[in-house]
């Protein structure tokens, strides 16, 4: 039973480390990793779909979490927070 628990913990730690590394990689580095995985495993593993989503992030000009990457839907800050306007 102790071996199974150790194996489960090792799998959880390895998957968390892989996920954290993936999130910290730049978009170009993610594309290189995906190209290598597609060359090794083929496209049947679903890496092609992940590659197309990663390419969208590259052409989008941002991570998608800020208003600047949303395009024309961005809301301008209130007048009191614009630079050049004296504080009241």
PDB file of N, CA, C and O in Angstrom:
ATOM      1  N   UNK A   1       0.821  -1.186   0.000  1.00  0.00           N
ATOM      2  CA  UNK A   1       0.000   0.000   0.000  1.00  0.00           C
ATOM      3  C   UNK A   1       0.870   1.256   0.000  1.00  0.00           C
ATOM      4  O   UNK A   1       0.518   2.256  -0.625  1.00  0.00           O
ATOM      5  N   UNK A   2       1.987   1.206   0.689  1.00  0.00           N
ATOM      6  CA  UNK A   2       2.870   2.362   0.771  1.00  0.00           C
ATOM      7  C   UNK A   2       3.482   2.688  -0.592  1.00  0.00           C
ATOM      8  O   UNK A   2       3.707   3.857  -0.906  1.00  0.00           O
ATOM      9  N   UNK A   3       3.748   1.678  -1.388  1.00  0.00           N
ATOM     10  CA  UNK A   3       4.317   1.897  -2.720  1.00  0.00           C
ATOM     11  C   UNK A   3       3.299   2.578  -3.627  1.00  0.00           C
ATOM     12  O   UNK A   3       3.651   3.468  -4.401  1.00  0.00           O
ATOM     13  N   UNK A   4       2.039   2.163  -3.534  1.00  0.00           N
ATOM     14  CA  UNK A   4       0.989   2.768  -4.351  1.00  0.00           C
ATOM     15  C   UNK A   4       0.801   4.240  -3.993  1.00  0.00           C
ATOM     16  O   UNK A   4       0.617   5.076  -4.878  1.00  0.00           O
ATOM     17  N   UNK A   5       0.847   4.555  -2.709  1.00  0.00           N
ATOM     18  CA  UNK A   5       0.715   5.951  -2.287  1.00  0.00           C
ATOM     19  C   UNK A   5       1.882   6.786  -2.787  1.00  0.00           C
ATOM     20  O   UNK A   5       1.692   7.907  -3.260  1.00  0.00           O
ATOM     21  N   UNK A   6       3.081   6.246  -2.685  1.00  0.00           N
ATOM     22  CA  UNK A   6       4.268   6.964  -3.163  1.00  0.00           C
ATOM     23  C   UNK A   6       4.200   7.187  -4.665  1.00  0.00           C
ATOM     24  O   UNK A   6       4.575   8.249  -5.162  1.00  0.00           O
ATOM     25  N   UNK A   7       3.718   6.173  -5.387  1.00  0.00           N
ATOM     26  CA  UNK A   7       3.578   6.298  -6.829  1.00  0.00           C
ATOM     27  C   UNK A   7       2.528   7.345  -7.193  1.00  0.00           C
ATOM     28  O   UNK A   7       2.725   8.122  -8.127  1.00  0.00           O
ATOM     29  N   UNK A   8       1.425   7.368  -6.467  1.00  0.00           N
ATOM     30  CA  UNK A   8       0.373   8.359  -6.708  1.00  0.00           C
ATOM     31  C   UNK A   8       0.891   9.771  -6.447  1.00  0.00           C
ATOM     32  O   UNK A   8       0.627  10.686  -7.227  1.00  0.00           O
ATOM     33  N   UNK A   9       1.625   9.948  -5.354  1.00  0.00           N
ATOM     34  CA  UNK A   9       2.186  11.269  -5.044  1.00  0.00           C
ATOM     35  C   UNK A   9       3.189  11.689  -6.111  1.00  0.00           C
ATOM     36  O   UNK A   9       3.225  12.856  -6.501  1.00  0.00           O
ATOM     37  N   UNK A  10       4.002  10.754  -6.585  1.00  0.00           N
ATOM     38  CA  UNK A  10       4.979  11.072  -7.632  1.00  0.00           C
ATOM     39  C   UNK A  10       4.286  11.491  -8.923  1.00  0.00           C
ATOM     40  O   UNK A  10       4.743  12.417  -9.594  1.00  0.00           O
ATOM     41  N   UNK A  11       3.194  10.829  -9.279  1.00  0.00           N
ATOM     42  CA  UNK A  11       2.452  11.187 -10.491  1.00  0.00           C
ATOM     43  C   UNK A  11       1.816  12.566 -10.346  1.00  0.00           C
ATOM     44  O   UNK A  11       1.834  13.362 -11.284  1.00  0.00           O
ATOM     45  N   UNK A  12       1.257  12.847  -9.177  1.00  0.00           N
ATOM     46  CA  UNK A  12       0.634  14.157  -8.949  1.00  0.00           C
ATOM     47  C   UNK A  12       1.677  15.272  -9.001  1.00  0.00           C
ATOM     48  O   UNK A  12       1.442  16.306  -9.625  1.00  0.00           O
ATOM     49  N   UNK A  13       2.805  15.077  -8.365  1.00  0.00           N
ATOM     50  CA  UNK A  13       3.860  16.096  -8.348  1.00  0.00           C
ATOM     51  C   UNK A  13       4.415  16.307  -9.755  1.00  0.00           C
ATOM     52  O   UNK A  13       4.650  17.446 -10.160  1.00  0.00           O
ATOM     53  N   UNK A  14       4.627  15.231 -10.501  1.00  0.00           N
ATOM     54  CA  UNK A  14       5.158  15.359 -11.863  1.00  0.00           C
ATOM     55  C   UNK A  14       4.163  16.076 -12.776  1.00  0.00           C
ATOM     56  O   UNK A  14       4.560  16.904 -13.597  1.00  0.00           O
ATOM     57  N   UNK A  15       2.885  15.766 -12.639  1.00  0.00           N
ATOM     58  CA  UNK A  15       1.901  16.438 -13.491  1.00  0.00           C
ATOM     59  C   UNK A  15       1.760  17.909 -13.127  1.00  0.00           C
ATOM     60  O   UNK A  15       1.579  18.744 -14.014  1.00  0.00           O
ATOM     61  N   UNK A  16       1.837  18.244 -11.849  1.00  0.00           N
ATOM     62  CA  UNK A  16       1.786  19.658 -11.442  1.00  0.00           C
ATOM     63  C   UNK A  16       3.012  20.422 -11.933  1.00  0.00           C
ATOM     64  O   UNK A  16       2.906  21.575 -12.352  1.00  0.00           O
ATOM     65  N   UNK A  17       4.160  19.784 -11.880  1.00  0.00           N
ATOM     66  CA  UNK A  17       5.381  20.422 -12.371  1.00  0.00           C
ATOM     67  C   UNK A  17       5.310  20.636 -13.880  1.00  0.00           C
ATOM     68  O   UNK A  17       5.727  21.682 -14.379  1.00  0.00           O
ATOM     69  N   UNK A  18       4.782  19.650 -14.612  1.00  0.00           N
ATOM     70  CA  UNK A  18       4.648  19.792 -16.061  1.00  0.00           C
ATOM     71  C   UNK A  18       3.660  20.899 -16.407  1.00  0.00           C
ATOM     72  O   UNK A  18       3.905  21.683 -17.324  1.00  0.00           O
ATOM     73  N   UNK A  19       2.548  20.972 -15.684  1.00  0.00           N
ATOM     74  CA  UNK A  19       1.561  22.016 -15.945  1.00  0.00           C
ATOM     75  C   UNK A  19       2.125  23.399 -15.649  1.00  0.00           C
ATOM     76  O   UNK A  19       1.920  24.331 -16.427  1.00  0.00           O
ATOM     77  N   UNK A  20       2.834  23.540 -14.532  1.00  0.00           N
ATOM     78  CA  UNK A  20       3.425  24.834 -14.184  1.00  0.00           C
ATOM     79  C   UNK A  20       4.458  25.261 -15.211  1.00  0.00           C
ATOM     80  O   UNK A  20       4.520  26.430 -15.592  1.00  0.00           O
ATOM     81  N   UNK A  21       5.269  24.311 -15.657  1.00  0.00           N
ATOM     82  CA  UNK A  21       6.267  24.620 -16.681  1.00  0.00           C
ATOM     83  C   UNK A  21       5.582  25.055 -17.966  1.00  0.00           C
ATOM     84  O   UNK A  21       6.012  26.018 -18.602  1.00  0.00           O
ATOM     85  N   UNK A  22       4.526  24.360 -18.352  1.00  0.00           N
ATOM     86  CA  UNK A  22       3.788  24.700 -19.569  1.00  0.00           C
ATOM     87  C   UNK A  22       3.231  26.112 -19.490  1.00  0.00           C
ATOM     88  O   UNK A  22       3.318  26.867 -20.459  1.00  0.00           O
ATOM     89  N   UNK A  23       2.660  26.479 -18.346  1.00  0.00           N
ATOM     90  CA  UNK A  23       2.074  27.805 -18.199  1.00  0.00           C
ATOM     91  C   UNK A  23       3.129  28.909 -18.179  1.00  0.00           C
ATOM     92  O   UNK A  23       2.848  30.038 -18.580  1.00  0.00           O
ATOM     93  N   UNK A  24       4.335  28.595 -17.719  1.00  0.00           N
ATOM     94  CA  UNK A  24       5.387  29.604 -17.651  1.00  0.00           C
ATOM     95  C   UNK A  24       6.166  29.751 -18.956  1.00  0.00           C
ATOM     96  O   UNK A  24       6.897  30.726 -19.131  1.00  0.00           O
ATOM     97  N   UNK A  25       6.019  28.800 -19.868  1.00  0.00           N
ATOM     98  CA  UNK A  25       6.715  28.879 -21.151  1.00  0.00           C
ATOM     99  C   UNK A  25       6.123  29.991 -22.007  1.00  0.00           C
ATOM    100  O   UNK A  25       4.940  30.313 -21.897  1.00  0.00           O
ATOM    101  N   UNK A  26       6.955  30.568 -22.852  1.00  0.00           N
ATOM    102  CA  UNK A  26       6.438  31.544 -23.808  1.00  0.00           C
ATOM    103  C   UNK A  26       5.649  30.807 -24.889  1.00  0.00           C
ATOM    104  O   UNK A  26       5.735  29.585 -25.004  1.00  0.00           O
ATOM    105  N   UNK A  27       4.895  31.544 -25.664  1.00  0.00           N
ATOM    106  CA  UNK A  27       4.066  30.928 -26.702  1.00  0.00           C
ATOM    107  C   UNK A  27       4.945  30.255 -27.756  1.00  0.00           C
ATOM    108  O   UNK A  27       4.614  29.174 -28.243  1.00  0.00           O
ATOM    109  N   UNK A  28       6.035  30.876 -28.100  1.00  0.00           N
ATOM    110  CA  UNK A  28       6.937  30.277 -29.099  1.00  0.00           C
ATOM    111  C   UNK A  28       7.552  28.976 -28.572  1.00  0.00           C
ATOM    112  O   UNK A  28       7.689  28.008 -29.320  1.00  0.00           O
ATOM    113  N   UNK A  29       7.916  28.952 -27.307  1.00  0.00           N
ATOM    114  CA  UNK A  29       8.473  27.723 -26.729  1.00  0.00           C
ATOM    115  C   UNK A  29       7.411  26.632 -26.671  1.00  0.00           C
ATOM    116  O   UNK A  29       7.716  25.460 -26.892  1.00  0.00           O
ATOM    117  N   UNK A  30       6.159  27.007 -26.373  1.00  0.00           N
ATOM    118  CA  UNK A  30       5.077  26.022 -26.386  1.00  0.00           C
ATOM    119  C   UNK A  30       4.895  25.419 -27.773  1.00  0.00           C
ATOM    120  O   UNK A  30       4.662  24.219 -27.915  1.00  0.00           O
ATOM    121  N   UNK A  31       5.005  26.274 -28.804  1.00  0.00           N
ATOM    122  CA  UNK A  31       4.868  25.765 -30.176  1.00  0.00           C
ATOM    123  C   UNK A  31       5.992  24.796 -30.511  1.00  0.00           C
ATOM    124  O   UNK A  31       5.759  23.785 -31.174  1.00  0.00           O
ATOM    125  N   UNK A  32       7.204  25.088 -30.063  1.00  0.00           N
ATOM    126  CA  UNK A  32       8.316  24.164 -30.310  1.00  0.00           C
ATOM    127  C   UNK A  32       8.094  22.828 -29.614  1.00  0.00           C
ATOM    128  O   UNK A  32       8.364  21.773 -30.188  1.00  0.00           O
ATOM    129  N   UNK A  33       7.605  22.873 -28.380  1.00  0.00           N
ATOM    130  CA  UNK A  33       7.324  21.636 -27.653  1.00  0.00           C
ATOM    131  C   UNK A  33       6.227  20.847 -28.356  1.00  0.00           C
ATOM    132  O   UNK A  33       6.329  19.628 -28.497  1.00  0.00           O
ATOM    133  N   UNK A  34       5.186  21.532 -28.794  1.00  0.00           N
ATOM    134  CA  UNK A  34       4.091  20.847 -29.489  1.00  0.00           C
ATOM    135  C   UNK A  34       4.548  20.253 -30.811  1.00  0.00           C
ATOM    136  O   UNK A  34       4.134  19.149 -31.167  1.00  0.00           O
ATOM    137  N   UNK A  35       5.397  20.969 -31.547  1.00  0.00           N
ATOM    138  CA  UNK A  35       5.924  20.418 -32.798  1.00  0.00           C
ATOM    139  C   UNK A  35       6.731  19.151 -32.543  1.00  0.00           C
ATOM    140  O   UNK A  35       6.647  18.189 -33.307  1.00  0.00           O
ATOM    141  N   UNK A  36       7.511  19.154 -31.466  1.00  0.00           N
ATOM    142  CA  UNK A  36       8.287  17.957 -31.129  1.00  0.00           C
ATOM    143  C   UNK A  36       7.370  16.805 -30.727  1.00  0.00           C
ATOM    144  O   UNK A  36       7.614  15.659 -31.105  1.00  0.00           O
ATOM    145  N   UNK A  37       6.325  17.096 -29.971  1.00  0.00           N
ATOM    146  CA  UNK A  37       5.393  16.043 -29.562  1.00  0.00           C
ATOM    147  C   UNK A  37       4.616  15.482 -30.742  1.00  0.00           C
ATOM    148  O   UNK A  37       4.349  14.282 -30.799  1.00  0.00           O
ATOM    149  N   UNK A  38       4.248  16.355 -31.695  1.00  0.00           N
ATOM    150  CA  UNK A  38       3.550  15.883 -32.887  1.00  0.00           C
ATOM    151  C   UNK A  38       4.473  15.005 -33.718  1.00  0.00           C
ATOM    152  O   UNK A  38       4.030  14.008 -34.288  1.00  0.00           O
ATOM    153  N   UNK A  39       5.760  15.366 -33.795  1.00  0.00           N
ATOM    154  CA  UNK A  39       6.716  14.546 -34.549  1.00  0.00           C
ATOM    155  C   UNK A  39       6.914  13.180 -33.894  1.00  0.00           C
ATOM    156  O   UNK A  39       7.103  12.180 -34.586  1.00  0.00           O
ATOM    157  N   UNK A  40       6.872  13.137 -32.570  1.00  0.00           N
ATOM    158  CA  UNK A  40       7.088  11.879 -31.857  1.00  0.00           C
ATOM    159  C   UNK A  40       5.819  11.028 -31.823  1.00  0.00           C
ATOM    160  O   UNK A  40       5.850   9.847 -32.168  1.00  0.00           O
ATOM    161  N   UNK A  41       4.710  11.625 -31.408  1.00  0.00           N
ATOM    162  CA  UNK A  41       3.479  10.864 -31.163  1.00  0.00           C
ATOM    163  C   UNK A  41       2.519  10.864 -32.340  1.00  0.00           C
ATOM    164  O   UNK A  41       1.623  10.022 -32.402  1.00  0.00           O
ATOM    165  N   UNK A  42       2.686  11.778 -33.263  1.00  0.00           N
ATOM    166  CA  UNK A  42       1.720  11.920 -34.348  1.00  0.00           C
ATOM    167  C   UNK A  42       0.597  12.851 -33.913  1.00  0.00           C
ATOM    168  O   UNK A  42       0.519  13.253 -32.752  1.00  0.00           O
ATOM    169  N   UNK A  43      -0.262  13.185 -34.852  1.00  0.00           N
ATOM    170  CA  UNK A  43      -1.334  14.133 -34.563  1.00  0.00           C
ATOM    171  C   UNK A  43      -2.534  13.451 -33.922  1.00  0.00           C
ATOM    172  O   UNK A  43      -3.452  14.137 -33.472  1.00  0.00           O
ATOM    173  N   UNK A  44      -2.556  12.150 -33.868  1.00  0.00           N
ATOM    174  CA  UNK A  44      -3.683  11.440 -33.297  1.00  0.00           C
ATOM    175  C   UNK A  44      -3.862  11.653 -31.809  1.00  0.00           C
ATOM    176  O   UNK A  44      -4.931  11.365 -31.271  1.00  0.00           O
ATOM    177  N   UNK A  45      -2.849  12.147 -31.137  1.00  0.00           N
ATOM    178  CA  UNK A  45      -2.926  12.359 -29.695  1.00  0.00           C
ATOM    179  C   UNK A  45      -3.628  13.662 -29.328  1.00  0.00           C
ATOM    180  O   UNK A  45      -3.781  13.951 -28.142  1.00  0.00           O
ATOM    181  N   UNK A  46      -4.058  14.457 -30.304  1.00  0.00           N
ATOM    182  CA  UNK A  46      -4.771  15.697 -30.032  1.00  0.00           C
ATOM    183  C   UNK A  46      -3.882  16.910 -29.877  1.00  0.00           C
ATOM    184  O   UNK A  46      -4.337  17.962 -29.430  1.00  0.00           O
ATOM    185  N   UNK A  47      -2.623  16.777 -30.239  1.00  0.00           N
ATOM    186  CA  UNK A  47      -1.717  17.909 -30.113  1.00  0.00           C
ATOM    187  C   UNK A  47      -1.968  18.958 -31.193  1.00  0.00           C
ATOM    188  O   UNK A  47      -1.609  20.121 -31.009  1.00  0.00           O
ATOM    189  N   UNK A  48      -2.570  18.578 -32.299  1.00  0.00           N
ATOM    190  CA  UNK A  48      -2.855  19.529 -33.371  1.00  0.00           C
ATOM    191  C   UNK A  48      -3.845  20.591 -32.939  1.00  0.00           C
ATOM    192  O   UNK A  48      -3.691  21.767 -33.270  1.00  0.00           O
ATOM    193  N   UNK A  49      -4.863  20.173 -32.198  1.00  0.00           N
ATOM    194  CA  UNK A  49      -5.867  21.123 -31.709  1.00  0.00           C
ATOM    195  C   UNK A  49      -5.238  22.089 -30.709  1.00  0.00           C
ATOM    196  O   UNK A  49      -5.507  23.290 -30.743  1.00  0.00           O
ATOM    197  N   UNK A  50      -4.408  21.562 -29.829  1.00  0.00           N
ATOM    198  CA  UNK A  50      -3.712  22.410 -28.858  1.00  0.00           C
ATOM    199  C   UNK A  50      -2.753  23.362 -29.563  1.00  0.00           C
ATOM    200  O   UNK A  50      -2.569  24.498 -29.126  1.00  0.00           O
ATOM    201  N   UNK A  51      -2.142  22.901 -30.650  1.00  0.00           N
ATOM    202  CA  UNK A  51      -1.235  23.755 -31.424  1.00  0.00           C
ATOM    203  C   UNK A  51      -1.992  24.912 -32.065  1.00  0.00           C
ATOM    204  O   UNK A  51      -1.501  26.040 -32.082  1.00  0.00           O
ATOM    205  N   UNK A  52      -3.190  24.641 -32.595  1.00  0.00           N
ATOM    206  CA  UNK A  52      -3.964  25.720 -33.218  1.00  0.00           C
ATOM    207  C   UNK A  52      -4.417  26.744 -32.177  1.00  0.00           C
ATOM    208  O   UNK A  52      -4.450  27.939 -32.468  1.00  0.00           O
ATOM    209  N   UNK A  53      -4.764  26.297 -30.974  1.00  0.00           N
ATOM    210  CA  UNK A  53      -5.117  27.242 -29.918  1.00  0.00           C
ATOM    211  C   UNK A  53      -3.914  28.083 -29.502  1.00  0.00           C
ATOM    212  O   UNK A  53      -4.052  29.270 -29.203  1.00  0.00           O
ATOM    213  N   UNK A  54      -2.739  27.466 -29.484  1.00  0.00           N
ATOM    214  CA  UNK A  54      -1.522  28.193 -29.131  1.00  0.00           C
ATOM    215  C   UNK A  54      -1.175  29.210 -30.209  1.00  0.00           C
ATOM    216  O   UNK A  54      -0.706  30.305 -29.901  1.00  0.00           O
ATOM    217  N   UNK A  55      -1.403  28.856 -31.468  1.00  0.00           N
ATOM    218  CA  UNK A  55      -1.169  29.808 -32.556  1.00  0.00           C
ATOM    219  C   UNK A  55      -2.106  31.003 -32.449  1.00  0.00           C
ATOM    220  O   UNK A  55      -1.711  32.122 -32.779  1.00  0.00           O
ATOM    221  N   UNK A  56      -3.337  30.792 -31.994  1.00  0.00           N
ATOM    222  CA  UNK A  56      -4.256  31.912 -31.788  1.00  0.00           C
ATOM    223  C   UNK A  56      -3.722  32.873 -30.734  1.00  0.00           C
ATOM    224  O   UNK A  56      -3.878  34.087 -30.863  1.00  0.00           O
ATOM    225  N   UNK A  57      -3.093  32.335 -29.693  1.00  0.00           N
ATOM    226  CA  UNK A  57      -2.503  33.191 -28.664  1.00  0.00           C
ATOM    227  C   UNK A  57      -1.350  34.002 -29.228  1.00  0.00           C
ATOM    228  O   UNK A  57      -1.148  35.153 -28.843  1.00  0.00           O
ATOM    229  N   UNK A  58      -0.590  33.402 -30.146  1.00  0.00           N
ATOM    230  CA  UNK A  58       0.546  34.101 -30.732  1.00  0.00           C
ATOM    231  C   UNK A  58       0.081  35.252 -31.607  1.00  0.00           C
ATOM    232  O   UNK A  58       0.679  36.327 -31.576  1.00  0.00           O
ATOM    233  N   UNK A  59      -0.965  35.050 -32.380  1.00  0.00           N
ATOM    234  CA  UNK A  59      -1.434  36.109 -33.263  1.00  0.00           C
ATOM    235  C   UNK A  59      -2.344  37.095 -32.550  1.00  0.00           C
ATOM    236  O   UNK A  59      -2.593  38.187 -33.060  1.00  0.00           O
ATOM    237  N   UNK A  60      -2.844  36.722 -31.375  1.00  0.00           N
ATOM    238  CA  UNK A  60      -3.742  37.594 -30.641  1.00  0.00           C
ATOM    239  C   UNK A  60      -3.046  38.775 -30.000  1.00  0.00           C
ATOM    240  O   UNK A  60      -3.695  39.781 -29.713  1.00  0.00           O
ATOM    241  N   UNK A  61      -1.765  38.686 -29.768  1.00  0.00           N
ATOM    242  CA  UNK A  61      -1.025  39.792 -29.205  1.00  0.00           C
ATOM    243  C   UNK A  61      -1.149  39.918 -27.699  1.00  0.00           C
ATOM    244  O   UNK A  61      -0.815  40.967 -27.148  1.00  0.00           O
ATOM    245  N   UNK A  62      -1.605  38.915 -27.033  1.00  0.00           N
ATOM    246  CA  UNK A  62      -1.716  38.972 -25.581  1.00  0.00           C
ATOM    247  C   UNK A  62      -2.162  37.647 -25.020  1.00  0.00           C
ATOM    248  O   UNK A  62      -2.423  36.694 -25.753  1.00  0.00           O
ATOM    249  N   UNK A  63      -2.243  37.605 -23.741  1.00  0.00           N
ATOM    250  CA  UNK A  63      -2.598  36.352 -23.088  1.00  0.00           C
ATOM    251  C   UNK A  63      -4.099  36.155 -23.047  1.00  0.00           C
ATOM    252  O   UNK A  63      -4.560  35.048 -22.768  1.00  0.00           O
ATOM    253  N   UNK A  64      -4.874  37.191 -23.314  1.00  0.00           N
ATOM    254  CA  UNK A  64      -6.311  37.071 -23.288  1.00  0.00           C
ATOM    255  C   UNK A  64      -6.923  37.443 -21.956  1.00  0.00           C
ATOM    256  O   UNK A  64      -8.148  37.464 -21.835  1.00  0.00           O
ATOM    257  N   UNK A  65      -6.116  37.738 -20.956  1.00  0.00           N
ATOM    258  CA  UNK A  65      -6.663  38.045 -19.643  1.00  0.00           C
ATOM    259  C   UNK A  65      -6.786  39.545 -19.386  1.00  0.00           C
ATOM    260  O   UNK A  65      -7.358  39.957 -18.377  1.00  0.00           O
ATOM    261  N   UNK A  66      -6.250  40.362 -20.295  1.00  0.00           N
ATOM    262  CA  UNK A  66      -6.360  41.798 -20.076  1.00  0.00           C
ATOM    263  C   UNK A  66      -7.235  42.431 -21.157  1.00  0.00           C
ATOM    264  O   UNK A  66      -7.498  41.826 -22.196  1.00  0.00           O
ATOM    265  N   UNK A  67      -7.670  43.636 -20.897  1.00  0.00           N
ATOM    266  CA  UNK A  67      -8.565  44.314 -21.824  1.00  0.00           C
ATOM    267  C   UNK A  67      -7.860  44.695 -23.120  1.00  0.00           C
ATOM    268  O   UNK A  67      -8.514  44.847 -24.152  1.00  0.00           O
ATOM    269  N   UNK A  68      -6.543  44.852 -23.087  1.00  0.00           N
ATOM    270  CA  UNK A  68      -5.809  45.251 -24.282  1.00  0.00           C
ATOM    271  C   UNK A  68      -5.845  44.175 -25.358  1.00  0.00           C
ATOM    272  O   UNK A  68      -5.744  44.492 -26.543  1.00  0.00           O
ATOM    273  N   UNK A  69      -5.985  42.928 -24.978  1.00  0.00           N
ATOM    274  CA  UNK A  69      -6.002  41.859 -25.970  1.00  0.00           C
ATOM    275  C   UNK A  69      -7.381  41.634 -26.545  1.00  0.00           C
ATOM    276  O   UNK A  69      -7.535  40.847 -27.479  1.00  0.00           O
ATOM    277  N   UNK A  70      -8.380  42.299 -26.018  1.00  0.00           N
ATOM    278  CA  UNK A  70      -9.747  42.090 -26.470  1.00  0.00           C
ATOM    279  C   UNK A  70     -10.117  42.968 -27.670  1.00  0.00           C
ATOM    280  O   UNK A  70     -11.191  42.792 -28.245  1.00  0.00           O
ATOM    281  N   UNK A  71      -9.263  43.893 -28.050  1.00  0.00           N
ATOM    282  CA  UNK A  71      -9.525  44.706 -29.238  1.00  0.00           C
ATOM    283  C   UNK A  71     -10.393  45.907 -28.935  1.00  0.00           C
ATOM    284  O   UNK A  71     -10.147  46.638 -27.976  1.00  0.00           O
ATOM    285  N   UNK A  72     -11.419  46.112 -29.762  1.00  0.00           N
ATOM    286  CA  UNK A  72     -12.230  47.317 -29.657  1.00  0.00           C
ATOM    287  C   UNK A  72     -13.210  47.265 -28.498  1.00  0.00           C
ATOM    288  O   UNK A  72     -13.863  48.270 -28.216  1.00  0.00           O
ATOM    289  N   UNK A  73     -13.338  46.149 -27.825  1.00  0.00           N
ATOM    290  CA  UNK A  73     -14.261  46.045 -26.703  1.00  0.00           C
ATOM    291  C   UNK A  73     -13.667  46.576 -25.411  1.00  0.00           C
ATOM    292  O   UNK A  73     -14.318  46.548 -24.367  1.00  0.00           O
ATOM    293  N   UNK A  74     -12.429  47.060 -25.476  1.00  0.00           N
ATOM    294  CA  UNK A  74     -11.761  47.546 -24.278  1.00  0.00           C
ATOM    295  C   UNK A  74     -12.424  48.829 -23.793  1.00  0.00           C
ATOM    296  O   UNK A  74     -12.764  49.702 -24.591  1.00  0.00           O
ATOM    297  N   UNK A  75     -12.600  48.933 -22.509  1.00  0.00           N
ATOM    298  CA  UNK A  75     -13.228  50.101 -21.900  1.00  0.00           C
ATOM    299  C   UNK A  75     -12.125  51.027 -21.426  1.00  0.00           C
ATOM    300  O   UNK A  75     -11.160  50.595 -20.794  1.00  0.00           O
ATOM    301  N   UNK A  76     -12.280  52.321 -21.742  1.00  0.00           N
ATOM    302  CA  UNK A  76     -11.265  53.272 -21.308  1.00  0.00           C
ATOM    303  C   UNK A  76     -11.407  53.495 -19.810  1.00  0.00           C
ATOM    304  O   UNK A  76     -12.505  53.393 -19.262  1.00  0.00           O
ATOM    305  N   UNK A  77     -10.288  53.801 -19.145  1.00  0.00           N
ATOM    306  CA  UNK A  77     -10.350  54.026 -17.702  1.00  0.00           C
ATOM    307  C   UNK A  77     -11.128  55.292 -17.392  1.00  0.00           C
ATOM    308  O   UNK A  77     -11.254  56.158 -18.258  1.00  0.00           O
ATOM    309  N   UNK A  78     -11.644  55.422 -16.201  1.00  0.00           N
ATOM    310  CA  UNK A  78     -12.381  56.630 -15.839  1.00  0.00           C
ATOM    311  C   UNK A  78     -11.488  57.869 -15.935  1.00  0.00           C
ATOM    312  O   UNK A  78     -10.262  57.768 -15.876  1.00  0.00           O
ATOM    313  N   UNK A  79     -12.100  59.003 -16.080  1.00  0.00           N
ATOM    314  CA  UNK A  79     -11.372  60.251 -16.264  1.00  0.00           C
ATOM    315  C   UNK A  79     -10.425  60.500 -15.100  1.00  0.00           C
ATOM    316  O   UNK A  79      -9.333  61.033 -15.298  1.00  0.00           O
ATOM    317  N   UNK A  80     -10.818  60.131 -13.910  1.00  0.00           N
ATOM    318  CA  UNK A  80      -9.986  60.397 -12.738  1.00  0.00           C
ATOM    319  C   UNK A  80      -8.714  59.560 -12.730  1.00  0.00           C
ATOM    320  O   UNK A  80      -7.791  59.873 -11.978  1.00  0.00           O
ATOM    321  N   UNK A  81      -8.633  58.515 -13.536  1.00  0.00           N
ATOM    322  CA  UNK A  81      -7.451  57.655 -13.545  1.00  0.00           C
ATOM    323  C   UNK A  81      -6.613  57.816 -14.806  1.00  0.00           C
ATOM    324  O   UNK A  81      -5.627  57.099 -14.974  1.00  0.00           O
ATOM    325  N   UNK A  82      -6.962  58.706 -15.670  1.00  0.00           N
ATOM    326  CA  UNK A  82      -6.172  58.933 -16.868  1.00  0.00           C
ATOM    327  C   UNK A  82      -4.943  59.746 -16.518  1.00  0.00           C
ATOM    328  O   UNK A  82      -5.005  60.649 -15.683  1.00  0.00           O
ATOM    329  N   UNK A  83      -3.809  59.425 -17.163  1.00  0.00           N
ATOM    330  CA  UNK A  83      -2.613  60.213 -16.887  1.00  0.00           C
ATOM    331  C   UNK A  83      -2.759  61.644 -17.414  1.00  0.00           C
ATOM    332  O   UNK A  83      -3.408  61.875 -18.434  1.00  0.00           O
ATOM    333  N   UNK A  84      -2.172  62.564 -16.734  1.00  0.00           N
ATOM    334  CA  UNK A  84      -2.233  63.954 -17.147  1.00  0.00           C
ATOM    335  C   UNK A  84      -3.385  64.715 -16.503  1.00  0.00           C
ATOM    336  O   UNK A  84      -3.439  65.942 -16.591  1.00  0.00           O
ATOM    337  N   UNK A  85      -4.282  64.025 -15.873  1.00  0.00           N
ATOM    338  CA  UNK A  85      -5.391  64.682 -15.208  1.00  0.00           C
ATOM    339  C   UNK A  85      -5.032  64.821 -13.741  1.00  0.00           C
ATOM    340  O   UNK A  85      -4.762  63.822 -13.074  1.00  0.00           O
ATOM    341  N   UNK A  86      -5.025  66.054 -13.223  1.00  0.00           N
ATOM    342  CA  UNK A  86      -4.644  66.231 -11.820  1.00  0.00           C
ATOM    343  C   UNK A  86      -5.656  65.560 -10.883  1.00  0.00           C
ATOM    344  O   UNK A  86      -6.855  65.516 -11.159  1.00  0.00           O
ATOM    345  N   UNK A  87      -5.148  65.056  -9.803  1.00  0.00           N
ATOM    346  CA  UNK A  87      -6.020  64.439  -8.805  1.00  0.00           C
ATOM    347  C   UNK A  87      -6.819  65.519  -8.095  1.00  0.00           C
ATOM    348  O   UNK A  87      -6.352  66.648  -7.946  1.00  0.00           O
ATOM    349  N   UNK A  88      -7.979  65.185  -7.674  1.00  0.00           N
ATOM    350  CA  UNK A  88      -8.849  66.159  -6.987  1.00  0.00           C
ATOM    351  C   UNK A  88      -8.586  66.173  -5.522  1.00  0.00           C
ATOM    352  O   UNK A  88      -9.224  66.928  -4.788  1.00  0.00           O
TER     353      UNK A  88
END
